[in-house]
Amino acid sequence: MHEFVPQDQEVLADVARWIGERLSGPPEVAPHRSHGPHDGRAALPELTAEGVGTAAAWETVRDEVLPTTFPTDHPRYLAFVGGAPTPAAVLADAALSAASVYGGSELEAGAVVAAERAAIGWLCSAMGYPSDAHGTFVSGGSLANLSALVAARHGRTSASGRPPGVVVAGASAHSSVRSAAETMGCEVAVAGTPDAVLRAADVEAVLAGLDPSDVVAVVASAGATNTGLVDALDEIADCCSSRRIWLHVDAAYGGAAMLAPARREAFAGIERADSVTIDPHKWLFTPFDCAAVVYREPAVARAAHRQSAHYLDAVEGDDADNPADYAVHLTRRARGLPLWASLLANGTDAYVDAVERCLATAGYAAKQVDTSPVLELAAEPRLSVVLLRRSGWGAADYAHWSSRARFSGLGLVTPTTYAGETVLRLCFVNPRTTQADVDMLLESLETLLDERTG
Ligand SMILES: *Cc1c(COP(=O)(O)O)cnc(C)c1O
């Protein structure tokens, strides 16, 4: 089954054709092909002892499996946080799979490690981190947050003689922060109020009741997923540094907005964080999965994460630059390579333009909502998140419209809760989302009510 037979060449050509078609225009979602969470168990062929062959398997993937998805780079995928990879990134990613690169160490990965290091270096310089800051790419923001908190706790003992046991997190912190804390056996002390900027005073109020030696870290958000809010990083950094407490900034979604000069100010202080999470697979145009965790002082993270075993002796030289050493992983995909290849291909200015385009589209959407007789902003747009309400609608109406939009192939837009109220949330991370796409969605929101009341 490892032999690459002549018929496989034809499959390869078809895969290449399919990828080309997929990249050359906005993806289409055929009405009723997209399956929801409970109807995704389509009638797929059974696995058999003999197998159907590479060509038939590919045809099934192409015709039966992939068309049931709602791709995140669809221009009207505005739910959660989408992702719209560049062709340069997709092609490098596809080749990476074929190259069988073990991305954990320099020994096998050669210049791939240097390419990933350069991509990490670009992220660090965007944040204003020192030139010796470093980190690695992991599967997602969740693993990045866990890795950072493990590094924050490494080698420390609280006054009680045990490792520190409390993670202080803003009320808008991503769910993965709580999950990381639970994985580590830590408690979470919540600071501030949901859907509001976390300020130093909120953090101080929580720290006042804690023994600083028992605090693993303070976690602030730079772009809360639900609202796009950026916490008051500079003053929180003051509060942490005066108490010698580790500051982790979760910029998984929002960090990309730092590239836009007009937005940079909001991130002031991020360069003082001990560690930062930023996900290129969200708003920096790489395929899933690609998230970065970076450390101002990488030696601490390396001490926390480097695994040791006899069979690893060959890769354990003290000056080795091994991406495995900076997170909770060992074997890893060199998932930073597609980001690097795309930066090389497109240049860094194109990233600034693409991020600014998303911000401008969010601004356009907010303006259209504002002038609509039946739509209303639930909050001023922050970064590229727009929260809106439809007059007269309750939770069931939003859910009904959202599932109709998905099944008809119009778009993927889901409701959320903001300040205790059900609202619709639009998150713009695809530079190919146009004003016409926004108009289409907003018009549908307006006409559906007419249909139901008329
Ligand atoms: C998406 C997100 C995460 C989790 O990232 P995954 O890549 O989904 O694991 C963490 N923090 C924030 C702020 C996010 O937006």
The ligand as a Gaussian input file, in Angstrom:
#p B3LYP/6-31G(d) Opt

LIG

0 1
 C       -9.588000      30.847000      19.889000
 C       -9.014000      31.324000      21.172000
 C       -8.320000      30.457000      22.020000
 C       -8.203000      28.975000      21.752000
 O       -7.522000      28.757000      20.591000
 P       -7.638000      27.345000      19.815000
 O       -6.725000      27.563000      18.684000
 O       -9.082000      27.224000      19.420000
 O       -7.221000      26.293000      20.766000
 C       -7.743000      30.968000      23.152000
 N       -7.852000      32.274000      23.446000
 C       -8.532000      33.140000      22.678000
 C       -8.602000      34.581000      23.064000
 C       -9.134000      32.692000      21.503000
 O       -9.814000      33.561000      20.728000

